[in-house]
Amino acid sequence: MAAACERAGRARDEVTLVAVSKTFPASDVAHAIAAGMTDVGENKVQEARDKRPSVTGSARWHLIGHLQSNKAKDAVRTFDVIQTVDSIELAERIARLAESPKEILLQVNVGREPQKSGVAAEDVAALAKRIAALPELRLAGLMTIPPAGEAEEMRPYFRELRTMRDDLGLRELSMGMTDDFEVAIEEGATIIRVGRAIFGAR
């Protein structure tokens, strides 16, 4: 991370590392927090709901997997940040359930892949505007999971997301995982989501 930030002329503290702990036990998450990890990511609401009470230490918990509307209640209770909002209906449901302003990111399908969740690029601005009218939500930025490929092949997708984020005047840019986080940082990521490089193979 430090090397990628240096290449990009950025300060290391501009980038938040989210440790993706899906399938790993609470004890592993606790060890990561004890070692200095401040943010934890989980893909599944139920897994995080059951795991978080057993984790010692304090961290911000991020939902980075697809959120079904019927899991929204548990998601609002379990996570500090929901990174995968992709419709106004889901945003409105989260807003109704939130007891205090909930931080969210919009998931953008930059690869236009029909099998993946996420807002179409051309719909992001309109959705962001509608969410801005919901006082129970705090739209912090955008996230994406680009098509599979080599790290350098991700660069155009990361640049596209950064342009969208800049056009909206938002703060966060959640992009980049174990194999491509350095390219993501070079292209402006403020949040990277890393699992295997921290916890090992699943």
N, C-alpha and C positions, 0 to 999 in steps of 0.2 A: 504493500500500500504506500509506504513512504517513498519508494523508488518511483512509483507511478505518479504520485503527487509532485515529486521533484521534477520529473520530465514535463509535466503539464504546467509547472510554475504555480502550483497550488499549495496551500498549507495543509498539513496532514489532518488537522482538526476540522477541515471542511468536509470530511467524509466520515460517515457513521458506518461501522461494521456491525451488521446483524448476523449473529451466529444462528444458523438454521439447524435446529435440533430435532427435526422430525425422526421418529422411531428410536431416538436415544432416550435413556431413562432420566428421571429427575436428578439423580446423583451426578450424571455427566454435565447437565446444565448447571448445577450448583458449583461444580468444579470450575467451569468456564467463567461463571460470575465471580468466583473467588479469585480467579486469575486476572480479573479486570474487565471482563466482558460486560458491557452496559446494555446491550440490546439483544433480544432473543426472537427468533422467527420460527413460526410453526405453520404447517400447511393445512392441518385439519383441526377444526374447532373442537371436536370431542376429545382428541388427544391432548390438546393444550388445556382444555377445561379440567381434565383429570390429572394432568401432570403439574400444573402450576402450583397448586396448594402444597405439593411436596417439595418444591424447590426452595432451598434456603438462599438468602441473599436477594438483593433488589435489582431489578432490571425492567426495562420497557419491553413489553411483549407485542410483537407485530404478527398479524395474520397475513401470510403471503400466498395462501392457496385460495382457490375459488370458494366463494361464499354463497351457499344456497339460502334463499330467503327464510326457509324454516329453521335455519341455524343462527339467524341473526341475533336472537335474544341472548343465546349463550356467547356469541362472538362479542357483543357489546359488553357483557359482563367480564369476559376473560381477557380481552386484548386492549392495550392502550392505543394502538394504531391499527387500522384496517386498511391494508394497501390494495385491496382487490375489488373496489367498488366499480361496477361496469354498467349500471343502469340507474335511471331516476327512481324506478320503483324500489330498488334495493337501498338507495340513498335515503329515500323517504321512510322506509321501514326502520333503518338504523336511527334516523332522527327521532322517530316516534318512541323508540325504546331507550334512547340515551338519557341518562339522568343529569349529565353535564356535557358540554360540548365535546364531541368525539372527533379525534383527528383521523382523517381518511386521505387516501390517495386514489386517483382514478387509474385503473389498469387499462392500458392502451394496447390494442392488437396491431402493433406496427408491421408485423409480417403478413397481415391480412389473411391469416390462416383460419379456415372455417371451423376447424376442430378445437380452436383455442378460445378461451374467454377473453373479454376485453372490449373496450369501446373502439369503434372504427375511428380512424384518425380524423375523418371529416366531421365526426359528431362530437369531438371532444370539447370544442369551444362552447357549443350550445348546452351540453350537459353541465359543464363547469358553471355556466351562468345560472342555470336552474338551481344547482346545489348552493350557490352563493346566497340564494334567497332562504336557505334553511339555517336558522340561527343555531340549531343544535349540532351542526356539523362544522368542522374546520377543514377546508380543503387545503392541504399542505403542498400537494404536488402530484406528479405522475409516476407510474411504474410500468415496466414492461418485461415480458419474457419473449425475446426474439426467437426466430426460427433456429433450429439446431444447425451448428456449423463451426468452423474454426473461429478463433477469437477475432482475427482481423476482419472476418466476414460480418461481424456484428457492428462494426464501426458505423456504417450508414444508418442502421436502425437506431443506434444510440444518438447519433447526430439529429435524426429526425425528431426523436423524443425531446431532446434538449431544445430544439427550435420551438416545438409546441409549448413546452414549459415556459420558455422566455416570452413567447407571445401572450401567454396568460398571466405573466407576472407572478408566478408561483415560486416557492422556495425549493422544494425537494424534487429530486430526480433519482428514483430507485431503479437501478439497472446494474447488471453485472453479477455473475456468480463465480464459482471456483475457477472455471476455465477461462473466463473472459473479463474478470473484474479490473484488471490493469487497463485494458482498452476502455472500459466503461469510465474509469476514473479520468483517463486522458480526455474523454469526451464530455466530462462534466458531472458524472454521478456524484450525488451527495449521500446516497445510501447504497451499499453493496450487500448482497445476501449470500453468505458463504457457509456451506455446511461441510462438505467432504474434507476441505483443507484444514478444518478445525477439529472435527470430531472423528474423521477417518471414514473409510468406506462403510456403507450400510449393509 
